[in-house]
Amino acid sequence: MASRGTVKASGNFNASADAEVLYKAMKGLGTDEDAILQLLTARNNAQRQEIKTTYKTLFGKDLIDDLKGELGGKFETLIVGLMTPPIAYDVTSLRNAIKGAGTDEKVLVEILASRTPQQVKDIVAAYRQEYDDDLEEDIAGDTSGHFKRLLVILLQANRQKGIQEGNIENDAQVLFKAGEQKFGTDEQTFVTILGNRSAEHLRKVFDAYMKLSGYEMEETIKRETSGSLRDLLLAVVKCARSVSAYFAETLYYAMKGAGTDDNTLIRVMVTRSEVDMLDIRADFRRMFACSLHSMIKGDTGGDFRKALLLICGGDEA
């Protein structure tokens, strides 16, 4: 699949020259933030890893430590995020979501609903290697109820492949009976079907469900469930429809209203920069009254804004 990211590998890449530029930007008094952000947003993650290795070889210093020492705040968080390999970034995000004070359900929902089965398998393996812990056990120990069950199902990364033509109608009917047609809700049915069917299959189920019930699947979930389970079911449904539209909406609500959810803004911009940022931008423009570029511009400031706009790339008028 051709990358729909905005951040691409640099054509005439020279890790030594880049390491020199970064070293000079941080040497002596003051820091040239602009040089740092211009360079790092113009290299892809694999190239940044090479720069990191070369930096240590040339100067005997750790690039990440130096960046942390020279930068601060949200800008530092963003730059360190760009310097982290993608799977390691997800692993750290999940670890912090579980091990911090309280559980950051938002992070669990976003990562586990949106990543491919192979990515989830890689995350589980890398988590074990990094912390010598079992991600499933850690998440299960920190969550409860059907929210926990659906997270555990997603962690199995065993979604069926393709479309089961014979099951589309039946899945739609079973979901209708489990929610709208029942006094109370049979959450387990939603968890099992939405957690195990492929995205293509679910899209057909949603169409059949709409014909049968007169409701969009999202409407039913909002009415029939609540709390973290509701958030997770909605994320799974939205990602089955379109992962890029899910992230466009996530970015919009991270910036809308008073205050900005900087952690979500950073996490999505970093993790989608080489995957589907072009699609996210197009969906954002289609779904909302402004472009992603203009919203970031209006909602952030300083070097943080400069770097985010470079990751965003262009603007949709």
N, C-alpha and C positions, 0 to 999 in steps of 0.2 A: 504494500500500500504506500503510495507516494505520501510523503509527509505534508500535512496541512498546517505545519507550524510557521511561525514568523521568524524564529531564530534558526539560522542554517549554519552549516560548517563554513568557515572562512576559506576562500579559494587559495590564496597564497599564504598559507599558515606557517609561521615560524615560532615555535614554542620558546626558543631562547630570546628572540627579539621581544616577544610579548612579556616574558618574565622580567627582562631589563626595564621595559616601560613601567611595569607595576612596581618594581623595586625603586625606580627613580621617583615615582608618584608618591611613595611613602617615606622616602629617605629625608633626613633633616627636619627642619621645622615646617610645620604645616603639611597638609595632605592635598594632593591634586585629585579630588573626588571625581572630577569630570573625566580625567584620563582613565580612571579605573572603570567607571560605568560605561564609557564609550567602548572600551576594549572588550570588557566581559560580555556585554550584550551582543557583540558582533562575532562571538565565537560560540560554537555549540558545546554541549556538556562534555563530550569526549575530548574536545580540544582543551577545555578548561582543566580537565584532569591531567593532560600532558603538560600544561603550563605549570600546574601545581608541582608535579614531579621535577620538572626542569628547574623551577625556582629553588627547590631544596638543594638540588645538585649544584647549582651555580653559587648560591648564597649561604647554604647551610642553615636556612631558616624555613619555618613552616608558613606557607602563604596564608592559610586560613587564620592562624594565630596573628600574623601581621595585620591582616584586614580587620580582625576583631579589635586589635589594639588601636588602629587608626580611625575606624569608622564607629558610628554609634546609632542607636535607635532603630527605627523601621528600615532605614537605608542599609544598615549593617545586616539586619535579618534577611533582607532581600538579596544582598550580594552573597552572603554565606549560603543562602538557599540555591542560588545559581551555581555555586561552586560544588554543591553536593550531588553525587550520582543519583539518578532518579529513584532507584529502588531504595537506596539508603535514606533518601529524603522521606519517602513514604514510611519506612520503618521507624525513623526518628519521630515523625509526626504522630504515628500511632502510639509509640511508647510514651511520649509526653502526654497524649490524650488520656492514657490509662493511669499513668503513674503520678500525674500531677495531683494537686488537691482537688478532689472531686473528679468526675469523668467528663471529658469534653466529647459529648455524644456527637456533636456536629462533625467533628473530624472523622470519627468512626463511620458515620453515615456516608460522608462524601467520598472517602477513599474506597470503602468496601462496595458501595453501590456502583461506582463508576469504572473501576479497573477491570481489565480483561481477566478471564480465568487464569491465563498464564502469568500475568502480572501478580495476581493474588498468590499463586504458588511460589513465585520468586520472593515475594514479600515474606511469606511464612518461613521459608528457608533462611532468608537473610536475617530475620528477626531472631531465629534460633541461634544462628552463628554469632550474631552481635551480642546477644544478652544471655545466651544459654537458657532461654526460657521458651515456653510454648505460647505462641500468640493466642491461640484458641483458649487455652486455660486462663491466660491473663484477662482476655476480654470477657470470658464467661464468669470469671470471678468478680468482675466489676460491673456487670449488667444483670438484668433479670427479665423474667417473663418471655413474652413472644418477641420482644425486641432482641433479647439474647438469642433466642432460637433462630431468628432470621439472620443475625450476624454469623452465627455458627454455620448455618447452611451456606452463606456466601463465602465463608472461609474454606469450605470444602472445594470450592472452585470446580464443581462437577455439573454445571449447567448442561442440559441436553443440547445436542447440536441440531441445527436445521429446524424445519417445520413439521410437526406431526399433524398432517391434514385431518386424520381421523379424530383427533382430540380437541380441535379448536372449539367446536360447538359445545362439547361436553365441559371443557374448562370454563367457558363463559357461563354455562348454566349452573355449574357447581359454585362458582363465585357469586352468582346472583342469589342462589339459595342460602349461601353462607352469610350474606350481608343484608341486602335490601329486603329479601323475602322472609327474614327471620327476626323474631323478637330477640334483641341482643345480637351479638356478632360472633361467628365462628372464626376467630382470628387465625387459627391454625391452618385453615384452608387457604387463606390469602398468603400466609407465610410460605407454605409448601409450594403452591403453584407459582407465585411470583419469584420465589427463590430458585426454582429449578428449571423453568422453561427458558428457551433461548429468546433473545431479543426479537428475532424475526417472528417466532411463534407467538410471543406475547402481543406484538402489534396486531396480529390477526385476531387474537383473542379479544383485545380491546375493541376492535371494530365489531366483532360478533356481540360483545357485551353491550355496546351502545345500541345496536339494533334490537337486542332482546329487552333491555331495561330502560332505554331512553336516557341513560346517564353515561357520562365519561367515567372511566375507572377512577380518575383522580377525585371526582365529586363524591363517589361512594366512599373512598378511603377517608376523605375529610369528614364525612358524616358518621362513619361507622367505627373509626378508631381515633386514638388521641395520643398525645405525648410523643415520646421517642419512637414508638412503633409507627405512629402515623408519619413522622418525618422520614423514617427509613423506607416504608412502603412507597411513599410519594417519590422519593429519590430513585428507587428501583424502577418504578413505572416511567418516570421521566427519562431515565437513562436508557430504558428499553426503546422509548420513542426516539430519542436523540440525545446522545451524550453532550454534544456541543451546545444544544439548546439548554440542557440542564445547567451547564457551566455559565452560559450567558445570564441565566436567571440568578444563579448563585452570586455572580459578580455584581449584578444590578442591586440585589438586596444587601450586599456587603457595603455598598456605597450610598444607598438611598436613605433619605431622612437625616436626622441629627446624628453626628458621629459616624465614623467609618470602622467597619470590622477589618482592621488592617491585617490580622493574621490570615483571614480567609482570602482577602485580596492578594496578599503575597503568595499564599499556597497555590491558588489557582493560576496566577500569572506564571509562577515558576514551573509548575508541573505540566501545564498545557502549552508552554511556549514552543516546544518542538513537536507537538502532537497535532493539535487542531485549533490553534488560536485564530487562524483565518476563518474557519467555520464559526467559531464562537463570535467573532466580530460581525460576521454576516447575520447570524441569528439574533445577536444583540440589537442590531439596527432594525431588523424586521419586527422584533418583539416589543421594543421600547421606543420612546419618542426621541431618542438621541443615539449617538454612536458611543461605543466603548471608549474610544479615544477622548471624546469631549467630556465624558463623565469622569474619567480618571483625571483629566486636566482640571476640572472644576472642583475635584474632591480631595486632591493631594497637593503637596508643595515641595519645593526644593529639589535636592538630588534624588530623593525618593520618587518624586513625580517624573523627573527626567528619565530615570532608569525604567520606570514602568511604561512610559510612553514609547521608549525604544523597543521594549519587549512586545508591546501592543502592535508596533509597526505603524501602518498607515491609518487613515481615517476614512470612514464612510460618510460622505456628505449627506 
